[in-house]
Amino acid sequence: MSSLKLCRLISDGAVLQRRKSIHIWGWDEAGMQVTIKLENDITTAMCDASGRFDAYLPARESGGPYKLVVVDDKGEKVIVENILVGLVWLCTGQSNMELPLARTKDQYPEVVASDENDRIRTFKIVEETCYTGPYEELNTGSWVSVGRDTIMNLSATGYFFGKHLQELTGQPIGLINASLGGSRIYSWMSKEMLEGYDDLLEIAGHYADSSFVEGQIKKNIENGDKWRGDLYKADKGISEKWHEDKLDISGWTDHKVPGFFKGTELDGFIGAVWFRREFDLPKELAGKQARLFMGTMVDSDIIYVNGQKVGETGYQYPPRKYDIPKGLTREKKNTIAIRLTVETGMGRFTENKELKIFNKDAAVYLDGIWKCKIGATAEEIPATDFINWKPTGLYNAMTAPCHNFPIDGVIWYQGESNVEDGYDYADFTERMVGGYRKAWKEENLPFIAVQLPNFVIDQLPRTDDWGQFRLTQNKILDMPMTGLVVTMGLGEDNDLHPVVKEPVGERLALCAAHLKYGFNGEYTGPVATSALMDNGEITVNLTHANGLTVQDAGKGLELQDFYVVDINGKRKKAKARLQDSSVVVESPFSEDKAKRLCWLSENTYHGGLITNSTGIPMSPFDLAIE
């Protein structure tokens, strides 16, 4: 067996960064000399005492495909085929970076069905943590190009970023995807970046004990399995087969679907509860292949149509989108039964989601009065220890091994899990940006973040302040060669994972093209620079104001998101209008009392959004009134 091997990132289909020295590294026997050849460029390197070698080839312009050949003194050879040279970016963050195109296929059916592009390639690193220190090498990952058999698994945000960056630059694109749903910013930071955060480093120290981690994993599995198993055994709906097509439900109670359980007979309920209703279908749907959309639910579900299971989802976030096979339904008196498991007393069928069975010819909506009955009650499910979210773990296992691989920049979509954790997110961001630049040995490595979109529902009954958090995210722009993509209007107030991802990717690409590739077009929405008060009106001066207009993002055109704060902290809504290339706000306070002007300072927006020629909204702000 050959002892010569290259790092995972340098493998078939790799995209190497243009205009930067090409770093080739790997392992062989200690003291062995290896020869590296890429086209006409040749160099040699010696393996150190640990067997590692590092070699550097001259920088290249974009191009390919190329073949890389590495040979050692014993004649062992590694050949890497189909290499491109182009633009390489790290795509990192939590669930909205990780979210695959499969979750957006109904939003972008034409993309999922037809897009193939061998000049956009991705390297997906599977979630992994290490708390003892940074890995030298990745344990997972391979390069794949965009194609019908791969596209469903690609990050939606990453893919659309790559697509639009390629349209703007004409270059091959390589995307390294290191992301994990629920992860915190400090999960993606090194021990050095977290210096001074002793409590977080202490947590990382606990999880460096492999026996402790194994115990936590075992406890997670045993607790979850026991809770769900006991509930299943106690559930009368299981033993009495409440899913069956024909069932006497005369003793069941009425329940409006969709809606929160809070304020109903199920307020605070934990356990398994069943819902049923009958529905008729037109001939265009009856017996035909169809789809069932049931929105999102808290927490897990199994759904039956006419006694046959059509789908199940194990946790609250994914939209319930199930296939109805041909021959299952009929025109009259179809039944749908749902077993909903509620783990922490916060049950719901999410409002303002389409609940329907449909095909291309017809649709029948399923919202309204359902029948419900409790199958079994339970105590709250034991808390899960999310081991992979702890400080330094993801950085050590997934990010650190990439630092030897030259890139052109970082796109970062994260923050949902840090909104109310009590830490200084701006300080974390500054440390992270500086730390990544130091690790990649590039002082001005571009770093572009995505500002959180509008969102409301999962904050209840909590009071997470996404409005304030967005203002904190704004502070990234105080650092050079950074960007921040505004996404207000692209979110879904009732969904943590909005499916409209192409504008996010496009805005990231515009920002990247501006920072790195000499793009001279508009790349951002209007930016407020000052708020000047005169004669009872506040004039907001703007840059990037060409084509200033008000956009209806589903909530009308009236400007309803300006607030003035007085010297005592009292806050009042203010009327506003566009005037040439500025905004004029009518102050509800006198000139001696008006102190600050806020725009988009709440969790969501309530009226029109101010945009420019790009359609990108003006960023949230909190300005002192002069």
Secondary structure, DSSP 8 states (H G I E B T S, - for coil): ----EE-TTSSTT-EEETTS-EEEEEE-STT-EEEEEETTEEEEEE--TTSEEEEEE----SEEEEEEEEEETT--EEEEEEEEEEEEEEEEESHHHH-BGGGGTTT-HHHHHH--EEEEEEEE------SSS--SS-SS--EEEE-TTTGGGSBHHHHHHHHHHHHHH---EEEEEEE-TT--GGGGS-TTTTTT-HHHHHHHHHHT-HHHHHHHHHHHHHHHHHHHHHHHHH-HHHHTTTTSSS---TT-EEEEESEESTTSTTTT--EEEEEEEEE---TTTTTS-EEEEE--EESEEEEEETTEEEEEESSSSS--EEEE-TTS--SS-EEEEEEEEESSS--EE-TTS-EEEE-SS-EEE--EEEEEEEEEE---------GGGSTTHHIIIIIGGGTTS--SEEEEE--GGGTTSSS-HHHHHHHHHHHHHHHTT-TT--EEEE------GGGSSS---HHHHHHHHHGGGGSTTEEEE--TTTSBTTBSS-S--HHHHHHHHHHHHHHHS---S--S--EEEEEEEETTEEEEEEES-TT-EEE-SSS-SS---EEEEETTS-EEE--EEEETTEEEEE-SS-TTTEEEEEES-SSS--S-EEE-TT--B---EEEEB-
